């Protein structure tokens, strides 16, 4: 049996994506808490020994050390033959939404939420800019979900797990009341939370938390 170790910090939505995927595939993993707030991932030692890209998460798969969340999700989906789409068309759609999520929704939400909730004095103009972009991206996702149960169709895939991760943390961190502003997204999140084995981010990612200022 393959052993997994996940380098993470609790507030990391990208870490949550991998923790949730492993859990839903029936895999256990050893959590390796990382002091992201103290700048550990930016140290020469950490970059030399763990991830030269200086990013979290890192998934150790036996002797391998894997980085970048989307390709890891694809690897796990292929390995366990779960959540990876049933046809070539579905697999293309998974890739399309993974790229969109990384570049748009996760890319902006991770930055916005971090600045808003976990820094003492964020620049209001920067927050306003990020919020406008996020409103647009969430609107795109909301419209897409009007005609389907999950992002690709009738079954959940890793595209869902990627897109939902940062939206699954407590709402006070992002300041979004999705039930009020993006009802289809809120319904989809509830649907995902009903999957057997689903667990919330802070339940899957234990350890010391960063100070939250909202």
Secondary structure as UniProt FT lines:
FT   STRAND          4..8
FT   TURN            10..11
FT   HELIX           13..24
FT   TURN            25..26
FT   STRAND          30..33
FT   HELIX           36..38
FT   HELIX           40..42
FT   HELIX           44..49
FT   TURN            52..53
FT   STRAND          58..61
FT   TURN            62..63
FT   STRAND          64..67
FT   HELIX           69..80
FT   HELIX           88..100
FT   HELIX           101..105
FT   HELIX           106..118
FT   HELIX           124..144
FT   HELIX           145..147
FT   HELIX           158..164
FT   TURN            165..167
FT   HELIX           171..174
FT   HELIX           178..181
FT   HELIX           183..193
FT   TURN            196..197
FT   HELIX           201..204
//
